[in-house]
Amino acid sequence: MKIKSHLIIKNKFFKSLFFLSLLFILFFILDFLFPFKPQIKYSQLINARDSTVLFAFLSEDDKWRMKTELHEISPQLKNVILFKEDKYFYYHFGINPIALLKALGRNIFRNKKTSGASTITMQVARLLEPKNRTYGNNIIEIFRALQLELHFSKNKILQMYLNLVPYGGNVEGVKSAAVLYFNRSPNQLSLAQVVTLAIVPNRPTSLNLGKNNNFIFTERNKWLNKLSKGNYFPKKDIDDAITEPLDVSRHEAPKLAPHFAYRLRKKFPHQDIMYSSLDKELQDKVQQLAFNYSKRLQSYYINNICVLVVENDTRKIAAYIGSQNFNDNLNAGQVDGIKAIRSPGSTLKPLVYALGFDEGIITPKTILYDVPTTFGNFIPDNFDEKFRGKVSAEKALSLSLNIPAVNVLEQTGVPLMLQKLKYAGF
């Protein structure tokens, strides 16, 4: 009898092994026939030298989906997400069989659908391929989750999850929420802010950041108390997080150095994140100086300013101002003055007047005549085909008038001008 029982057990074992082998073979065949190649469309980001976001563009599908890089997933953020969403994330193979069986039992015996069995990997599969919640689609979701586990590391899957979680409207991903609601990167968030962002995705409508802050504050502290009971963080850190106020609202996406950002976007249209040498604080300061100074120059009919700040020792660009006001449509503010093609004649005019000053021929207040004039066979005209009559040298230069400039050049002499240009390296 013992031998017979032993043979029965052995036979069952081989049958089970054979069945599992068939399942494995079927899975790999289906994986080959229906490959899963996630294509996440990110918002293009232009970063400053300290990695803060200078400028952000909407993704191709009009989402604020800023890519959270692996180094931005702090241990604090990882621990909170895993505690709330999937404690066994690093131990299962994409699905949690025990949680699935419990959910199935609740669905059968309570005659209603319940949640709670989805792992982070399954949620990633669902976010990548949204479908109606049916049993058939759940099976597809499980298959996709297994594919993700086969082809990607756990950290990569976690990164995809953090880049896809919804925060209401067109905001997706932890980094987008961190930047748009807290004005900082994910790895700069406090514990209270991390927990806030962890609880919103499951209920983005009722937990609407900036609108339902009091309710979110209460829910946040509930989860902080749960974290405290699980000893996930030091008690002092939890206590500080509980008392931290929730003063949050939706901010505009970063729009600093727009000309520089559009220039890089045109050159690298498919690069998700670009790191630049721009200094954010210096960029802010130069932008404000240019804007303020432009107000003073308007009385001289000068309506645009561009500034390029380069570090002499490294030749890196530290600040880039294409115009003092990108949104000034009246004065072509969106034209990048730094790379705009200029008339060679207009470029030389400041040098002509400077030479006139050096030689004592004119001063800024010297009256010049902007009237039709013939210089040998040369009959210059102004760009707008108008003449101003008597004008000061400074006004003639600010208006880029041609006839006064040629008049000054005739008095200083072309040979002297050429000599100075050669001396300057031209």
C-alpha positions in Angstrom: 0.0 0.0 0.0 2.8 2.3 0.8 4.5 1.7 -2.5 1.1 2.3 -4.3 0.5 5.6 -2.4 4.0 6.7 -3.1 3.5 6.0 -6.8 0.2 8.0 -6.8 1.9 11.0 -5.1 4.8 10.8 -7.6 2.4 10.6 -10.5 0.5 13.7 -9.3 3.8 15.5 -8.9 4.9 14.8 -12.5 1.5 15.7 -13.8 1.6 19.1 -11.9 5.2 19.6 -13.2 4.1 18.8 -16.7 1.1 21.2 -16.4 3.3 24.0 -15.1 5.8 23.4 -17.9 3.0 23.8 -20.5 2.0 27.0 -18.8 5.5 28.3 -19.0 5.9 27.4 -22.6 2.5 29.0 -23.4 3.5 32.2 -21.6 6.7 32.5 -23.5 4.9 31.8 -26.8 2.4 34.5 -26.0 5.1 36.9 -24.8 6.8 36.4 -28.2 3.5 36.9 -30.2 2.2 39.8 -28.1 5.3 41.7 -26.9 4.8 44.5 -24.3 6.9 47.5 -25.2 5.8 50.4 -23.0 6.1 53.8 -24.8 5.5 56.6 -22.2 5.2 60.0 -23.6 6.9 62.4 -21.3 6.9 66.2 -20.9 10.2 67.5 -22.2 12.1 69.2 -19.4 15.0 71.7 -19.5 16.9 71.6 -16.3 19.3 74.0 -14.7 22.8 73.0 -13.6 21.4 72.1 -10.1 18.8 69.8 -11.8 15.8 72.0 -11.0 13.3 72.4 -13.8 13.8 75.6 -15.8 11.1 75.0 -18.4 8.6 72.3 -19.0 6.6 71.4 -22.2 3.4 69.4 -22.3 3.8 65.9 -23.6 2.6 64.8 -27.0 -0.8 63.8 -25.5 -1.1 67.1 -23.7 -0.2 65.8 -20.2 2.0 67.2 -17.5 4.0 63.9 -17.2 7.5 64.9 -16.0 9.9 61.9 -15.9 10.9 60.9 -12.4 14.4 59.6 -12.7 15.7 56.8 -10.5 17.9 59.0 -8.4 14.9 61.1 -7.6 13.1 58.2 -5.9 14.3 58.8 -2.4 14.2 55.9 0.2 11.4 57.9 2.0 9.3 58.0 -1.2 9.9 54.4 -2.0 9.0 53.2 1.6 5.7 55.2 1.7 4.6 54.0 -1.7 5.4 50.3 -1.0 3.7 50.5 2.4 0.5 51.9 0.9 0.4 50.1 -2.4 2.3 46.9 -2.4 4.3 45.7 0.7 5.5 42.6 -1.1 6.6 44.3 -4.3 10.2 43.1 -4.1 9.1 39.5 -3.3 6.4 38.6 -5.8 6.6 37.9 -9.5 4.1 40.6 -10.7 1.0 39.2 -9.0 0.2 38.4 -5.4 -1.6 35.0 -5.5 -2.9 35.2 -1.9 -4.3 38.7 -2.4 -5.9 37.6 -5.7 -7.6 34.6 -4.1 -8.9 36.8 -1.2 -10.3 39.3 -3.7 -11.8 36.5 -5.8 -13.5 35.1 -2.6 -14.9 38.4 -1.7 -16.2 38.9 -5.2 -18.0 35.5 -5.2 -19.4 35.4 -1.7 -20.3 39.1 -1.4 -21.5 39.2 -4.9 -19.7 42.5 -5.6 -16.4 43.6 -7.0 -13.8 44.6 -4.5 -10.3 45.9 -5.0 -7.0 45.5 -3.2 -5.4 42.7 -5.1 -3.6 44.8 -7.7 0.2 44.9 -7.2 2.2 47.9 -8.4 3.2 45.9 -11.4 -0.4 45.2 -12.3 -1.3 48.9 -11.8 1.5 49.8 -14.2 0.1 47.4 -16.8 -3.4 49.0 -16.3 -2.0 52.5 -16.6 -0.1 51.7 -19.7 -3.2 49.9 -21.3 -6.4 51.3 -19.7 -9.3 48.9 -20.1 -12.8 48.4 -18.6 -12.7 46.3 -15.3 -13.8 42.9 -16.5 -12.6 39.4 -15.6 -11.2 39.0 -19.2 -9.3 42.3 -19.0 -8.1 41.3 -15.5 -6.5 38.2 -17.0 -4.8 40.3 -19.7 -3.6 42.7 -17.0 -2.1 39.7 -15.1 -0.3 38.5 -18.3 1.0 42.0 -19.0 2.3 42.2 -15.4 4.2 39.0 -15.8 5.7 40.4 -19.0 6.8 43.5 -17.2 8.5 41.4 -14.5 10.2 39.3 -17.1 11.7 42.2 -19.1 12.2 45.0 -16.5 13.9 45.3 -13.1 11.8 46.0 -10.0 13.2 49.5 -9.7 12.4 50.2 -13.4 8.8 49.0 -12.8 8.5 51.2 -9.7 9.8 54.1 -11.7 7.1 53.5 -14.4 4.5 53.5 -11.7 5.7 56.8 -10.2 5.6 58.3 -13.7 2.1 57.3 -14.5 0.0 57.7 -11.3 -2.9 60.2 -11.9 -3.2 63.4 -9.9 -6.4 64.8 -11.5 -6.8 66.7 -14.7 -3.8 66.3 -17.0 -1.3 65.9 -14.2 0.4 62.5 -14.1 3.4 61.2 -12.2 5.0 62.1 -8.8 7.4 64.6 -10.3 4.7 66.5 -12.1 2.7 66.7 -8.8 5.8 67.7 -6.8 6.8 70.5 -9.2 3.3 71.8 -9.9 2.0 71.6 -6.3 5.1 71.9 -4.1 7.6 73.7 -6.4 10.3 71.1 -5.8 11.7 67.8 -7.0 10.5 64.4 -5.6 13.7 63.9 -3.7 13.3 67.3 -2.0 9.8 66.5 -0.5 9.2 66.3 3.2 7.7 63.2 4.7 4.3 64.9 5.0 4.4 65.9 1.3 5.4 62.4 0.3 2.5 60.9 2.1 0.2 63.5 0.6 1.2 62.5 -2.9 1.0 58.8 -2.1 -2.7 59.0 -1.1 -4.0 61.2 -3.9 -3.8 58.8 -6.9 -6.4 56.4 -5.6 -8.9 59.2 -5.1 -7.8 62.1 -7.3 -11.4 63.6 -7.4 -12.2 63.7 -3.7 -8.5 64.4 -2.7 -8.2 67.4 -5.0 -4.9 69.2 -4.2 -5.5 72.9 -3.7 -9.3 72.5 -3.3 -9.9 69.9 -0.6 -6.8 70.6 1.5 -8.6 70.1 4.8 -9.9 66.7 3.9 -6.5 65.7 2.4 -4.8 66.9 5.6 -7.0 64.5 7.7 -6.4 61.6 5.3 -2.7 62.3 5.2 -2.5 62.1 9.0 -4.4 58.8 9.1 -1.7 57.3 6.9 1.1 58.9 9.0 -0.4 57.2 12.1 -0.4 53.9 10.2 3.2 54.4 9.3 4.0 55.1 12.9 2.4 51.9 14.1 4.5 50.0 11.5 7.7 51.7 12.8 8.6 52.7 9.2 10.0 56.0 10.3 11.4 57.5 13.6 8.6 58.8 15.9 10.0 62.3 15.8 9.8 62.4 12.0 6.2 61.2 12.1 5.3 63.8 14.8 6.8 66.6 12.8 5.0 65.4 9.6 1.6 65.3 11.4 2.0 68.9 12.6 3.2 70.2 9.2 0.5 72.4 7.6 -0.8 71.5 4.2 -0.6 74.8 2.3 -0.7 73.6 -1.3 -2.1 75.0 -4.5 -1.6 74.5 -8.3 1.3 76.5 -9.7 2.1 77.2 -13.3 4.6 74.9 -14.9 8.2 76.4 -14.9 8.7 78.8 -17.8 12.2 80.2 -17.2 14.6 81.0 -20.1 11.9 80.3 -22.8 14.1 81.2 -25.8 16.8 78.9 -24.6 14.3 76.1 -23.9 12.7 76.4 -27.4 16.2 76.4 -29.0 17.1 73.2 -27.2 13.7 71.6 -28.0 14.2 72.3 -31.7 17.7 70.8 -31.6 16.7 67.7 -29.5 13.0 67.1 -30.1 12.9 63.6 -28.7 15.0 64.0 -25.6 12.9 63.8 -22.4 15.3 65.7 -20.1 18.1 68.1 -21.0 20.6 69.3 -18.5 22.0 72.7 -19.1 24.7 74.9 -17.5 22.2 77.7 -16.7 22.3 79.0 -13.2 18.7 79.4 -12.0 19.3 82.2 -9.5 21.4 84.1 -12.0 18.9 83.6 -14.8 16.1 85.0 -12.5 18.3 88.0 -11.6 19.4 88.8 -15.2 15.8 88.4 -16.5 14.5 90.9 -13.9 17.4 93.3 -14.7 16.7 93.1 -18.4 13.0 93.7 -17.9 13.5 96.7 -15.6 16.2 98.3 -17.9 14.0 97.8 -20.9 11.5 100.3 -19.4 14.2 103.0 -19.3 15.2 102.3 -22.9 11.7 102.7 -24.3 12.1 106.5 -24.4 15.0 105.9 -26.8 12.7 103.7 -29.1 14.5 100.6 -28.0 12.0 97.8 -27.3 14.1 94.7 -27.1 17.0 93.5 -25.0 18.9 90.2 -25.2 21.6 89.1 -22.7 24.0 86.2 -22.9 26.1 85.5 -19.8 29.1 83.3 -20.3 31.6 82.1 -17.7 35.0 83.1 -18.9 36.9 80.2 -17.4 34.6 77.4 -18.6 32.8 79.1 -21.5 29.6 77.7 -20.2 26.4 79.6 -20.6 25.2 80.8 -17.2 22.2 83.0 -18.3 20.3 83.3 -21.6 17.8 86.1 -22.2 16.4 86.1 -25.8 14.2 89.1 -25.0 13.1 90.9 -21.9 9.5 89.7 -22.3 8.7 86.5 -24.2 5.0 87.3 -24.2 5.4 90.8 -25.7 3.8 90.2 -29.1 3.7 93.9 -29.9 7.5 94.0 -30.0 8.2 90.5 -31.2 9.2 89.3 -27.8 9.3 85.6 -28.9 12.1 86.4 -31.4 15.4 85.1 -29.9 17.6 88.2 -30.1 20.7 86.2 -29.2 20.6 84.1 -32.4 18.7 86.6 -34.6 20.4 87.5 -37.9 21.4 91.1 -37.9 22.2 93.6 -40.7 26.0 94.0 -40.9 25.5 97.7 -41.4 23.5 98.1 -38.2 26.0 96.0 -36.3 28.8 98.4 -37.4 26.9 101.6 -36.4 27.8 101.6 -32.7 31.5 101.2 -33.7 31.2 104.1 -36.2 29.7 106.4 -33.5 32.2 105.2 -30.9 35.0 106.1 -33.3 33.4 109.5 -33.8 33.4 110.0 -30.0 37.0 108.9 -29.7 38.1 111.3 -32.4 36.2 114.2 -30.9 34.1 114.6 -34.1 30.7 114.1 -32.4 29.1 113.8 -28.9 25.9 112.0 -28.1 24.1 115.3 -28.3 25.6 116.4 -31.6 22.9 117.3 -34.1 23.1 115.2 -37.3 20.9 115.5 -40.4 18.7 112.6 -41.6 17.8 114.0 -45.0 18.3 112.6 -48.6 22.0 112.7 -49.2 24.3 111.5 -52.0 27.8 110.2 -51.1 29.5 109.8 -54.5 27.6 107.1 -56.3 26.0 105.9 -53.0 22.5 107.1 -52.1 21.6 105.5 -48.7 18.0 105.2 -47.4 16.4 104.2 -44.1 14.7 100.8 -43.6 11.3 102.5 -43.3 12.0 104.9 -46.2 11.4 107.9 -44.0 13.6 110.8 -43.0 13.7 112.5 -39.5 15.5 115.8 -40.4 17.5 117.1 -37.4 18.3 114.3 -34.9 20.9 113.9 -32.1 23.6 111.3 -32.5 22.2 109.2 -29.7 18.7 109.2 -31.3 20.1 108.5 -34.7 21.9 105.4 -33.3 18.9 104.2 -31.3 16.8 104.4 -34.5 19.5 102.8 -36.6 19.3 105.6 -39.1 21.6 105.1 -42.1 22.3 108.6 -43.5 23.7 110.0 -40.2 25.9 106.9 -39.7 27.4 107.2 -43.2 27.9 110.9 -42.6 29.9 110.2 -39.4 31.9 107.5 -41.2 32.8 109.9 -43.9 34.1 112.4 -41.3 36.2 109.8 -39.5 37.4 108.2 -42.7 37.0 104.6 -43.9 40.7 103.7 -43.5 40.7 104.5 -39.8 37.6 102.4 -39.4 39.2 99.5 -41.2 42.3 99.9 -39.1 40.3 99.6 -35.9 38.5 96.6 -37.1 41.7 94.8 -38.0 43.1 95.7 -34.6 40.0 94.1 -33.0 40.7 90.9 -34.9 38.4 91.1 -37.9 
